[in-house]
Amino acid sequence: PDLTGHEKFALGNVKYDISRIHVTAVELPSASISLLPGSGIKLVIGNASLTIDMNWNIRTWMFKDSGRGTVHISKVFVTAIFSTPLDSTGPTSISLTSCRTTSGDVDIKLNGKT
């Protein structure tokens, strides 16, 4: 979904719009799934990266600008635990019981005028 909002600074408000957000690349060089006996599933993703392209637009009382941008997030680590109750009376359900995510680097490039 698009992102729209505003931020207040000492010199006034900045309104922003981020639209046409597209994930253009996902890398999962290290991923594993293991069973946790009696409780569920553990998912571990290491050193992942994600690249997102988007349009951006900002407006202040003094100027406005717009363009295209790219965000690259790298050194992403995720550990998630899913519970899988063993209930033979209905469909299998999975619920997220814990999740920890860290990221190392975020590189943002903004190009003016779309």
LORO-137101 format. One record per residue (C-alpha): residue number from 1; residue in one letter; z, x, y. Coordinates in nm, 4 decimals. Layout:
# LORO-137101
+-----+------+----------+----------+----------+
: pos : code :       pz :       px :       py :
+-----+------+----------+----------+----------+
: NUM :    A :        Z :        X :        Y :
...
+-----+------+----------+----------+----------+
This chain:
# LORO-137101
+-----+------+----------+----------+----------+
: pos : code :       pz :       px :       py :
+-----+------+----------+----------+----------+
:   1 :    P :   0.0000 :   0.0000 :   0.0000 :
:   2 :    D :  -0.0471 :   0.0975 :   0.3626 :
:   3 :    L :   0.2502 :   0.2253 :   0.5658 :
:   4 :    T :   0.3142 :   0.1087 :   0.9208 :
:   5 :    G :   0.6117 :   0.1724 :   1.1427 :
:   6 :    H :   0.7569 :   0.3313 :   1.4508 :
:   7 :    E :   1.0077 :   0.6015 :   1.5359 :
:   8 :    K :   1.2112 :   0.6440 :   1.8537 :
:   9 :    F :   1.2246 :   0.9842 :   2.0200 :
:  10 :    A :   1.3666 :   1.1050 :   2.3505 :
:  11 :    L :   1.0266 :   1.0686 :   2.5186 :
:  12 :    G :   0.9516 :   0.7207 :   2.3805 :
:  13 :    N :   0.8325 :   0.5371 :   2.0714 :
:  14 :    V :   0.5710 :   0.6649 :   1.8285 :
:  15 :    K :   0.3851 :   0.3998 :   1.6287 :
:  16 :    Y :   0.2077 :   0.5092 :   1.3118 :
:  17 :    D :  -0.0231 :   0.3665 :   1.0479 :
:  18 :    I :  -0.1077 :   0.5369 :   0.7191 :
:  19 :    S :  -0.3844 :   0.3610 :   0.5274 :
:  20 :    R :  -0.6345 :   0.4081 :   0.2452 :
:  21 :    I :  -0.3802 :   0.6059 :   0.0449 :
:  22 :    H :  -0.5431 :   0.7472 :  -0.2696 :
:  23 :    V :  -0.3988 :   0.9729 :  -0.5367 :
:  24 :    T :  -0.6786 :   1.2234 :  -0.5942 :
:  25 :    A :  -0.5152 :   1.4629 :  -0.8409 :
:  26 :    V :  -0.2185 :   1.4726 :  -1.0784 :
:  27 :    E :  -0.1312 :   1.7755 :  -1.2878 :
:  28 :    L :   0.1307 :   1.7680 :  -1.5637 :
:  29 :    P :   0.1243 :   2.1199 :  -1.7090 :
:  30 :    S :   0.4542 :   2.0746 :  -1.8911 :
:  31 :    A :   0.5613 :   1.7365 :  -2.0266 :
:  32 :    S :   0.7672 :   1.6401 :  -2.3286 :
:  33 :    I :   0.9112 :   1.3280 :  -2.4836 :
:  34 :    S :   1.2029 :   1.3355 :  -2.7237 :
:  35 :    L :   1.4022 :   1.0721 :  -2.9069 :
:  36 :    L :   1.7717 :   1.0363 :  -2.8337 :
:  37 :    P :   1.9193 :   0.9040 :  -3.1597 :
:  38 :    G :   2.0789 :   0.5653 :  -3.1143 :
:  39 :    S :   2.0115 :   0.5440 :  -2.7427 :
:  40 :    G :   1.6530 :   0.5901 :  -2.6338 :
:  41 :    I :   1.3880 :   0.8291 :  -2.5095 :
:  42 :    K :   1.4026 :   1.1330 :  -2.2826 :
:  43 :    L :   1.0980 :   1.2257 :  -2.0717 :
:  44 :    V :   1.0852 :   1.5697 :  -1.9088 :
:  45 :    I :   0.8037 :   1.6748 :  -1.6750 :
:  46 :    G :   0.8026 :   2.0269 :  -1.5362 :
:  47 :    N :   0.6073 :   2.1958 :  -1.2588 :
:  48 :    A :   0.3896 :   1.8929 :  -1.1886 :
:  49 :    S :   0.1781 :   1.8446 :  -0.8773 :
:  50 :    L :   0.0230 :   1.5542 :  -0.6911 :
:  51 :    T :  -0.2444 :   1.5337 :  -0.4210 :
:  52 :    I :  -0.2842 :   1.2299 :  -0.1942 :
:  53 :    D :  -0.5593 :   1.1604 :   0.0634 :
:  54 :    M :  -0.5139 :   0.9106 :   0.3462 :
:  55 :    N :  -0.6139 :   0.7917 :   0.6921 :
:  56 :    W :  -0.3548 :   0.8257 :   0.9700 :
:  57 :    N :  -0.3199 :   0.6849 :   1.3189 :
:  58 :    I :  -0.0464 :   0.7466 :   1.5786 :
:  59 :    R :   0.0076 :   0.5884 :   1.9206 :
:  60 :    T :   0.2509 :   0.6699 :   2.2011 :
:  61 :    W :   0.2679 :   0.5608 :   2.5641 :
:  62 :    M :   0.0910 :   0.8869 :   2.6531 :
:  63 :    F :  -0.1793 :   0.9346 :   2.3851 :
:  64 :    K :  -0.3267 :   0.8132 :   2.0593 :
:  65 :    D :  -0.4946 :   0.9994 :   1.7764 :
:  66 :    S :  -0.6243 :   0.9341 :   1.4268 :
:  67 :    G :  -0.7897 :   1.1138 :   1.1383 :
:  68 :    R :  -0.7734 :   1.1977 :   0.7687 :
:  69 :    G :  -0.4924 :   1.3747 :   0.5935 :
:  70 :    T :  -0.4032 :   1.5355 :   0.2634 :
:  71 :    V :  -0.0563 :   1.5734 :   0.1155 :
:  72 :    H :  -0.0044 :   1.8136 :  -0.1745 :
:  73 :    I :   0.3330 :   1.8012 :  -0.3504 :
:  74 :    S :   0.4017 :   2.0769 :  -0.6032 :
:  75 :    K :   0.6821 :   2.2131 :  -0.8198 :
:  76 :    V :   0.7826 :   1.8574 :  -0.9136 :
:  77 :    F :   1.0394 :   1.8231 :  -1.1907 :
:  78 :    V :   1.1353 :   1.4873 :  -1.3448 :
:  79 :    T :   1.3908 :   1.4001 :  -1.6101 :
:  80 :    A :   1.4095 :   1.0333 :  -1.7092 :
:  81 :    I :   1.6148 :   0.8586 :  -1.9757 :
:  82 :    F :   1.4944 :   0.5245 :  -2.1101 :
:  83 :    S :   1.7126 :   0.3008 :  -2.3258 :
:  84 :    T :   1.5482 :   0.1144 :  -2.6090 :
:  85 :    P :   1.7895 :  -0.1401 :  -2.7533 :
:  86 :    L :   1.7180 :  -0.2082 :  -3.1180 :
:  87 :    D :   1.7027 :  -0.5860 :  -3.1310 :
:  88 :    S :   1.4926 :  -0.7326 :  -3.4087 :
:  89 :    T :   1.5079 :  -1.0840 :  -3.2645 :
:  90 :    G :   1.2477 :  -1.0359 :  -2.9910 :
:  91 :    P :   0.9984 :  -0.7983 :  -2.8344 :
:  92 :    T :   1.0995 :  -0.4372 :  -2.7797 :
:  93 :    S :   1.2293 :  -0.3702 :  -2.4307 :
:  94 :    I :   1.2582 :  -0.0438 :  -2.2432 :
:  95 :    S :   1.4733 :   0.0110 :  -1.9355 :
:  96 :    L :   1.5245 :   0.3154 :  -1.7172 :
:  97 :    T :   1.8873 :   0.4289 :  -1.7337 :
:  98 :    S :   1.8667 :   0.7505 :  -1.5327 :
:  99 :    C :   1.6082 :   0.9496 :  -1.3405 :
: 100 :    R :   1.6306 :   1.2804 :  -1.1558 :
: 101 :    T :   1.3397 :   1.4178 :  -0.9535 :
: 102 :    T :   1.3062 :   1.7310 :  -0.7432 :
: 103 :    S :   1.0102 :   1.8775 :  -0.5599 :
: 104 :    G :   0.9658 :   2.2288 :  -0.4326 :
: 105 :    D :   0.6782 :   2.2338 :  -0.1869 :
: 106 :    V :   0.5088 :   1.9754 :   0.0332 :
: 107 :    D :   0.1924 :   2.0767 :   0.2180 :
: 108 :    I :   0.0558 :   1.8317 :   0.4769 :
: 109 :    K :  -0.2834 :   1.8782 :   0.6426 :
: 110 :    L :  -0.3947 :   1.6424 :   0.9189 :
: 111 :    N :  -0.7492 :   1.6452 :   1.0525 :
: 112 :    G :  -0.8215 :   1.4649 :   1.3787 :
: 113 :    K :  -1.0764 :   1.1925 :   1.4419 :
: 114 :    T :  -1.1994 :   1.0034 :   1.1349 :
+-----+------+----------+----------+----------+
